[in-house]
Amino acid sequence: MVPALAREHIPDDDDVSRWLFKPHMGQNIEELLWNRAFIFQSEYGCRESLVWRKYARDDAQVHALGCDDQKRRRASGKEHTYMGCVTAKVEKIRQYKNQNDHGFIVVHEPDEGIQHAEIGYDKSDVQEFTKNDKSELRYALEKIFNRKSPHTCPPDPQETG
């Protein structure tokens, strides 16, 4: 049995990236549907996956992981085409608070790979967390994740014949 990887604290100075897939997040990175890039579905604990740049230092490494994910998803019958990533500084994510003092957490979750991190809601203990709060927070991520890196994966030999 392989021992579980230990969770690490992600420092504020570090970067994290979000993989982007078409068609459900848009047709290209410049026309990204931000309301689809971060959904925070309850069946996933209201968290979304990120790549911690400590373990994928440059865009090429993030893109290689994204292309691997595309291949895995397509093998399971899902129509996913990796189109790049958006990147943000962890500090900017954690610092953002809306008028009701709701924001985000960023945590390391290495069970899906040492580079795997997650972003989730950091709900205020004082204010109710409403649908409007969720929408406002999701749209705030467009300004926070402001570094775009488009990418096209090489053709998979098994798909091209």
Helices and strands as residue ranges (DSSP letters): E 15-22, G 29-31, H 34-37, G 42-44, E 47-52, H 59-75, E 81-89, H 90-95, E 103-108, G 110-112, E 116-122, H 131-144, E 147-150, H 157-160
